[in-house]
Amino acid sequence: MRDLIVEKWMSVQRGDAGTALISPLNVGDSALSDVVAVRPDFKGALYQFLIGLLQTAYAPADLAEWRERWASPPTAGELEAAFAPYRGAFLLENDGPAFMQDLHLPEDANRLPVLDLLIDAGSDSNLYFNKPAPGHGLCECCFAQALLTLQLNAPSGGRGIRTSVRGGGPLTTLLLPADEVSTLWQKLWLNVLPLDALGYPEVETPSDVLPWLAPTRTSDTQGVGDTPPEAVHPLQVYWSMSRRICLDASTEGHGQCAVCGAQDVRLIHHYRTRHGGTNYTGAWQHPLTPYSLDAKGEKPPLSIKGRQAGKGYRDWLGLVLGNDDHQPVAAKVVAHFTVRLKKLRARLWCFGYDMSNMKALCWYDSTLPVHTVPDDLQRDFIKCVKQLLDVANDTAIVLHKQVKAAWFRRPGDAGSEPAVPQSFWQGSEAAFYELLEQLASLDFEREADLAGIYRRWLLRTRHLALTLFDQWVLAGPIEDMDMKRVVQARADLVRELSGGKAMKPLWKIVNLHYKERT
């Protein structure tokens, strides 16, 4: 009976001393620097597990208490006392409630091989790249991590198979200290909100937070139907349980874990499951995920998906500070940081699956810098960042357009060539972050300084676009090359890089300033 609170089952990096196993009670140890996992989705899930545990049982009352605990991490004894009210809820196996498992799963539930818990292996469409050996099984640690990862990210799985509270394949954005030599405690605590900032009511019934403590709110014909935020406690967003799953001990074995490779361990081969799990609907918003909000407030928030973690800097503004049109708004934890904790320097870790229904297309994992400015300058800062991003977006579009015009006699009939604009985004990312750091230090009263940033960005994106055009044209179908068409396409590209909608007003500021200087 593995107790996920007190037993040592999580692998962590202990400075230069290598890895070690700890329990959640040890996360305040200053020698620990990071979570270690055999799969990147497991690592992201374990971070969310620890953050959710701290948010649920050890949240500070206000910012002052948050700062105290940031400076003085808790001892194992302090965390044991804080987690005590929830101890019985974190047993992996139990005659009663078991961690993230259905309390009363019917006897006629389906039995499935345990590797189907893995999101990238849980459907027939993924079997081309996932061919498990006969008799595969998971050790208890990997079973717990696979179960957690699936419940947090659950994609659609067919009729009656529910997605997670954030939908299938959500994007998670976690704050990390800017200094890469930081402790695990700092990485976790940056993502815990004070109670006055979270704004949730007090917990009266633990099962309203940890749904496996009570009979599942099923969504089949015999169930309760939908589960909006007001039906349970809002903290359940950290512990949502959309899938009806239970560990099946009847076929357990002994041997090597199919995921982590642990030798001579107990193996779990199957789990039982049934359709009609909890159907989370309505205005749920997870504090670790950015959302797209309906301008009229008539539709529920839509979580941003994991594919956004693979788009580089083009979504920097929305993920870090939020866009003015709320498409998207930054995650609540990130928004709190940029308003209340500006003196701390941080990065933003973005990760998640790109899903096509139940098929995992890609796992994305990226890190963005976080820049904040004084409140009185934030409006100007956001406006300028948006202008830089608009220039980049228009440049990528016209580059794509003119490369196709050079390649094809009828470019409108040709399909998209996504590698072309992607090459621009990748090639300009370092320059964007360099200028972003300069922009964050401006006072915005001297237009000359701003004109200098605009000029560098316009010239760099222009030079990159022309260089990439030449490279892509040479990589095209030579036998069908029409040099007249190529020359015309390049001339059109030059014209659009100077007179495009996003570029023109910035060139006007640049030309005015540099004309005055000469």
C-alpha positions in Angstrom: 0.0 0.0 0.0 2.2 2.9 -1.3 1.6 6.2 0.5 2.4 9.0 -1.9 2.8 11.5 0.9 5.4 9.9 3.1 7.1 7.2 1.1 10.1 8.0 -1.1 9.0 7.5 -4.7 10.0 10.7 -6.5 13.4 11.0 -8.2 15.2 14.3 -7.8 18.5 15.9 -8.6 20.5 16.5 -5.4 23.1 19.1 -6.5 26.2 17.5 -7.9 25.6 14.4 -5.9 23.4 12.7 -8.5 19.8 11.6 -8.1 17.9 10.5 -5.0 14.4 9.3 -4.1 12.4 11.6 -1.8 8.9 12.0 -0.6 6.9 15.2 -1.0 7.8 16.0 2.6 11.4 16.7 1.5 10.8 19.4 -1.1 12.0 22.1 1.2 15.5 20.6 1.3 17.9 23.2 -0.1 20.1 20.6 -1.6 17.5 19.6 -4.1 17.5 21.3 -7.5 15.0 19.6 -9.8 12.6 16.7 -10.4 14.0 13.9 -12.5 11.6 11.7 -14.6 12.0 9.1 -17.3 9.5 10.9 -19.5 9.0 14.7 -20.0 5.2 14.4 -19.5 5.9 12.6 -16.2 8.2 15.4 -15.1 5.5 18.1 -15.9 2.9 16.1 -14.1 5.1 15.6 -11.0 5.7 19.4 -10.8 1.9 19.9 -11.0 1.4 17.3 -8.3 3.8 19.0 -5.9 2.4 22.5 -6.7 -1.1 21.2 -6.2 -0.2 19.6 -2.9 1.3 22.9 -1.6 -1.5 25.0 -2.9 -4.1 22.7 -1.3 -2.4 22.1 2.1 0.3 24.7 2.6 -0.9 27.9 0.8 0.3 31.2 2.4 -2.4 33.6 3.6 -0.9 36.6 1.8 2.2 37.9 0.0 4.0 38.6 3.2 3.7 35.0 4.3 4.6 33.8 0.8 7.9 35.8 1.0 8.7 34.4 4.4 8.4 30.8 3.1 10.3 31.7 0.0 13.2 32.7 2.2 12.8 29.9 4.8 11.6 26.7 3.2 9.6 24.3 5.4 11.1 21.3 7.1 9.8 17.8 6.6 8.0 18.0 9.9 6.3 21.2 9.0 5.0 19.7 5.7 4.0 16.5 7.4 1.8 18.5 9.8 0.3 20.5 6.9 -0.4 17.5 4.8 -1.8 15.4 7.7 -5.5 16.2 6.9 -5.1 14.7 3.5 -2.9 11.7 4.3 -5.5 9.0 3.7 -6.3 10.4 0.2 -2.9 9.6 -1.3 -2.7 5.9 -1.1 -2.0 4.2 -4.4 -4.0 1.1 -3.4 -6.6 0.9 -0.7 -9.8 -0.9 0.2 -11.4 2.6 0.3 -10.3 5.7 -1.6 -7.2 5.3 -3.8 -5.3 8.2 -5.4 -7.0 9.5 -8.6 -9.0 6.2 -8.9 -12.7 5.5 -9.0 -14.1 4.7 -5.6 -16.8 2.3 -6.8 -15.9 1.1 -10.3 -18.5 -1.5 -11.5 -17.4 -5.1 -11.9 -18.2 -5.0 -15.6 -15.5 -2.3 -16.2 -13.1 -3.0 -19.1 -9.7 -4.4 -18.4 -6.9 -2.7 -20.4 -3.1 -3.2 -20.6 -1.4 -0.7 -18.3 0.7 1.0 -21.1 -2.6 2.4 -22.5 -2.4 4.9 -19.7 0.5 6.5 -21.6 -1.0 9.3 -23.7 1.3 8.6 -26.7 0.5 4.9 -26.6 -3.1 4.9 -25.6 -4.8 4.5 -29.0 -4.4 2.3 -32.1 -3.2 5.3 -34.1 0.0 5.5 -32.1 0.9 1.9 -32.3 3.2 2.4 -35.3 5.8 4.0 -32.9 4.8 2.1 -29.8 5.1 -1.7 -30.0 5.2 -3.0 -26.4 6.8 -6.3 -25.6 4.5 -9.1 -24.5 3.9 -9.2 -20.8 4.9 -5.5 -20.3 4.1 -3.9 -16.9 4.7 -0.8 -14.9 6.3 -0.5 -11.5 4.2 1.2 -8.8 6.1 4.5 -9.2 5.6 4.6 -13.0 1.9 3.6 -12.6 1.3 6.5 -10.2 3.0 8.9 -12.6 1.2 7.6 -15.7 -2.2 7.8 -13.9 -1.4 11.3 -12.8 -0.3 12.4 -16.2 -3.4 11.0 -17.9 -5.8 12.6 -15.5 -4.1 16.0 -15.8 -4.0 16.0 -19.6 -6.7 13.5 -20.6 -7.5 13.7 -24.4 -10.8 12.7 -25.9 -11.0 8.9 -26.1 -14.3 8.2 -27.8 -17.9 8.3 -26.8 -18.3 8.9 -23.0 -14.5 9.1 -22.4 -14.0 12.5 -20.9 -11.2 15.0 -21.4 -9.4 16.7 -18.5 -10.8 19.8 -16.8 -8.6 21.8 -19.2 -9.6 19.8 -22.2 -7.4 17.5 -24.2 -3.6 18.3 -24.3 -3.6 21.6 -22.4 -0.7 24.0 -22.2 0.9 24.3 -18.8 3.0 27.4 -18.0 5.2 27.3 -14.9 7.4 30.0 -13.5 11.1 29.1 -12.9 13.8 31.3 -11.3 15.9 33.1 -13.9 19.0 31.7 -12.2 19.4 28.2 -13.4 21.2 27.4 -10.1 18.1 27.4 -8.0 16.4 25.0 -5.6 13.5 22.8 -6.2 11.6 24.6 -3.5 12.0 27.9 -5.3 10.8 26.4 -8.6 7.7 25.0 -6.9 6.9 28.0 -4.6 6.9 30.5 -7.5 3.8 28.7 -8.7 1.9 28.7 -5.4 -0.6 31.6 -4.9 -1.4 33.3 -1.6 -5.0 32.6 -0.5 -6.0 36.2 -0.9 -4.8 36.2 -4.5 -6.4 32.8 -5.3 -9.7 34.0 -4.0 -11.1 30.5 -3.3 -13.5 29.8 -0.4 -12.4 27.6 2.6 -12.5 23.9 2.1 -15.4 22.3 4.0 -15.5 18.9 2.5 -12.2 17.3 1.3 -14.0 15.2 -1.4 -15.0 18.5 -3.1 -11.3 19.0 -3.7 -10.1 15.4 -4.0 -12.8 13.8 -6.1 -11.7 10.2 -5.5 -12.7 10.5 -1.8 -16.4 10.2 -2.8 -18.4 8.3 -5.5 -17.5 9.7 -8.9 -19.7 12.4 -10.3 -20.4 10.2 -13.4 -21.8 11.7 -16.6 -23.6 8.7 -18.0 -27.4 8.2 -17.9 -27.3 7.1 -14.2 -25.0 10.0 -13.2 -25.2 13.6 -12.2 -24.4 14.9 -15.7 -22.0 17.9 -15.9 -19.7 19.3 -13.3 -19.3 23.1 -13.3 -17.0 24.9 -10.9 -19.9 25.8 -8.6 -20.8 22.1 -8.1 -17.5 21.3 -6.2 -14.7 23.3 -4.7 -12.6 25.3 -7.2 -9.4 23.6 -5.9 -10.5 20.5 -7.6 -9.0 22.0 -10.8 -5.6 20.8 -9.5 -6.9 17.3 -8.9 -9.5 16.8 -11.6 -10.4 13.1 -12.3 -12.2 12.8 -15.6 -11.3 9.2 -16.3 -12.8 6.3 -14.3 -9.8 4.1 -13.6 -8.8 1.6 -11.0 -5.5 -0.4 -10.6 -6.1 -4.1 -11.3 -4.0 -6.2 -8.9 -5.3 -9.5 -10.1 -2.7 -9.8 -12.9 0.3 -8.3 -11.1 3.7 -9.8 -11.7 7.4 -9.3 -11.0 10.2 -8.3 -13.2 11.5 -5.2 -15.2 9.4 -2.0 -15.5 8.6 -1.3 -19.2 9.1 2.5 -18.7 11.9 3.2 -16.2 13.6 -0.2 -16.5 13.7 -0.9 -12.7 14.7 -4.5 -12.1 13.1 -7.1 -9.9 10.1 -5.0 -8.9 6.4 -5.6 -8.6 4.7 -5.1 -12.0 1.2 -3.8 -12.6 -0.1 -5.2 -15.9 -3.6 -4.0 -16.2 -6.1 -1.4 -15.0 -9.9 -1.3 -15.1 -11.8 1.5 -16.6 -15.3 2.6 -17.7 -16.8 5.4 -19.7 -18.9 8.2 -18.2 -16.3 9.9 -15.9 -16.6 13.4 -14.6 -17.6 15.9 -17.3 -16.1 19.2 -16.3 -18.0 22.1 -18.0 -18.5 25.8 -17.5 -16.0 28.5 -16.4 -13.2 26.3 -15.1 -9.8 28.1 -15.2 -6.7 26.3 -14.0 -4.2 28.8 -12.4 -1.3 27.2 -14.3 -2.8 27.5 -17.8 -3.5 30.5 -20.1 -7.0 30.9 -21.5 -8.8 32.5 -24.4 -11.8 34.5 -23.1 -14.9 35.4 -25.0 -15.2 39.1 -25.5 -18.9 39.1 -24.6 -18.5 36.8 -21.7 -21.1 34.4 -23.1 -18.9 31.4 -23.7 -16.7 29.5 -21.2 -13.0 30.1 -21.2 -11.0 27.9 -23.6 -7.7 26.6 -22.5 -4.6 27.2 -24.7 -3.3 23.9 -26.0 0.1 22.3 -25.7 1.1 23.1 -29.3 1.5 26.7 -28.3 4.7 25.7 -26.5 6.3 25.0 -29.9 5.6 28.4 -31.4 8.6 30.2 -30.0 8.4 33.9 -29.3 5.4 34.6 -31.4 3.1 34.1 -28.4 5.4 35.7 -25.8 3.1 38.6 -25.1 0.0 36.5 -24.5 1.7 33.9 -22.4 3.6 36.3 -20.2 1.5 39.5 -20.0 -1.7 38.6 -21.8 -3.1 40.2 -24.8 -5.5 43.2 -24.7 -8.2 41.2 -26.5 -7.8 38.3 -24.0 -6.7 36.0 -26.7 -5.1 34.7 -24.5 -4.9 35.9 -21.0 -1.8 34.7 -19.1 -2.2 32.0 -16.5 -3.3 33.3 -13.1 0.0 32.4 -11.5 1.9 34.2 -14.2 -0.4 37.3 -14.0 0.1 37.4 -10.2 3.9 37.3 -10.6 4.1 40.1 -13.2 2.0 42.4 -11.0 3.0 41.5 -7.4 6.5 39.9 -7.6 8.3 42.0 -10.2 11.6 42.2 -8.3 12.2 38.5 -8.7 13.6 37.4 -12.1 12.0 34.4 -13.7 11.6 32.3 -16.8 8.4 30.7 -18.1 8.4 26.9 -18.7 5.8 26.0 -21.3 4.9 22.4 -22.1 2.1 20.1 -23.2 0.9 17.7 -25.9 -0.3 18.6 -29.3 -3.3 16.3 -29.7 -5.6 15.3 -32.6 -8.5 13.9 -30.6 -6.9 10.8 -29.0 -3.7 10.8 -31.1 -0.6 12.5 -29.7 1.1 14.4 -32.5 3.9 15.9 -30.5 5.2 16.8 -27.0 6.3 20.5 -26.9 8.6 21.8 -24.2 10.1 25.3 -24.2 11.3 28.1 -21.9 10.7 31.8 -22.5 12.2 34.8 -20.7 10.0 36.9 -18.4 10.3 40.7 -18.4 8.3 43.0 -16.3 8.2 46.8 -16.1 6.8 49.4 -13.6 3.0 49.7 -13.7 3.2 53.2 -15.2 5.2 51.9 -18.2 3.4 48.6 -18.8 0.9 50.0 -21.3 3.7 51.4 -23.4 5.8 48.3 -23.1 3.0 46.0 -24.2 2.2 48.3 -27.1 5.8 48.2 -28.3 6.2 44.5 -27.9 3.0 44.0 -29.9 4.4 46.2 -32.7 7.5 44.1 -32.9 5.5 40.9 -33.0 3.2 42.3 -35.6 6.2 43.1 -37.8 7.5 39.6 -37.3 4.1 38.0 -38.1 3.7 40.1 -41.3 7.2 39.3 -42.4 6.7 35.6 -42.0 3.5 35.8 -44.0 5.0 37.8 -46.9 8.1 35.5 -47.0 5.8 32.5 -47.3 3.7 34.2 -49.9 6.7 35.3 -52.1 8.6 32.0 -51.9 5.5 30.3 -53.2 5.2 32.9 -55.9 8.8 32.2 -57.0 8.3 28.4 -56.9 4.9 28.1 -58.6 3.2 29.5 -61.7 -0.1 29.2 -59.8 0.9 29.8 -56.1 -2.7 30.0 -55.0 -3.3 26.4 -56.0 -0.3 25.2 -54.1 -0.6 24.0 -50.5 1.0 25.6 -47.5 4.7 25.4 -47.0 4.9 25.7 -43.2 8.7 25.2 -43.0 9.2 28.6 -44.8 7.6 30.8 -42.1 8.9 28.6 -39.3 12.4 29.2 -40.6 11.8 32.9 -40.1 10.5 32.5 -36.6 13.4 30.3 -35.5 16.0 32.6 -37.2 14.7 35.8 -35.6 14.1 34.5 -32.0 17.5 35.4 -30.5 17.2 38.9 -32.0 13.7 39.4 -30.5 14.8 38.4 -27.0 17.8 40.7 -27.2 15.6 43.7 -28.2 13.0 42.7 -25.7 15.5 43.0 -22.8 16.5 46.4 -24.1 12.9 47.5 -24.4 12.2 46.4 -20.8 14.8 48.9 -19.6 13.4 52.0 -21.5 11.5 54.8 -19.9 9.6 55.4 -23.2 9.9 59.2 -22.9 12.8 59.3 -25.4 11.4 58.4 -28.8 15.0 58.3 -30.1 15.7 55.2 -28.0 12.5 53.6 -29.2 13.3 54.5 -32.8 16.7 52.7 -32.4 15.0 49.5 -31.3 12.5 49.7 -34.2 15.3 50.3 -36.7 17.3 47.3 -35.5 14.2 45.1 -35.6 13.1 46.2 -39.0 16.6 45.9 -40.5 17.2 42.5 -38.9 13.9 41.0 -40.0 14.2 42.4 -43.5 17.7 41.0 -43.9 16.7 37.6 -42.6 13.6 37.5 -44.8 15.6 38.2 -47.9 18.3 35.7 -47.0 15.7 33.0 -46.4 14.0 33.8 -49.6 17.2 33.2 -51.6 17.8 30.0 -49.7 14.3 28.6 -50.2 14.2 29.6 -53.8 17.4 27.7 -54.5 16.0 24.7 -52.6 12.9 24.7 -54.9 12.1 22.6 -58.0 15.0 23.7 -60.3 13.5 22.2 -63.4 10.5 24.4 -63.1 12.5 27.6 -62.2 11.4 30.8 -64.0 14.0 33.5 -63.2 11.6 36.3 -64.3 9.1 35.0 -61.8 11.8 34.7 -59.1 13.0 38.3 -59.7 9.5 39.6 -59.5 8.7 37.7 -56.3 11.8 39.1 -54.7 11.0 42.6 -55.7 7.5 42.2 -54.3 9.0 40.9 -51.1 11.3 44.0 -50.8 8.3 46.3 -51.4 6.1 44.6 -48.8 8.9 44.6 -46.2 9.0 48.3 -46.4 5.3 49.2 -46.9 3.5 46.5 -45.1 0.7 47.5 -42.6 2.8 46.6 -39.5 6.1 47.9 -40.9 5.0 51.3 -42.3 4.3 53.2 -39.1 7.6 52.0 -37.5 9.6 53.0 -40.6 7.9 56.4 -40.3 9.2 56.9 -36.8 12.7 55.5 -37.7 13.0 57.7 -40.8 11.9 60.8 -38.9 14.4 60.3 -36.2 17.4 59.4 -38.4 16.6 62.1 -40.9 16.7 64.7 -38.0 20.1 63.2 -37.0 21.6 63.7 -40.5 
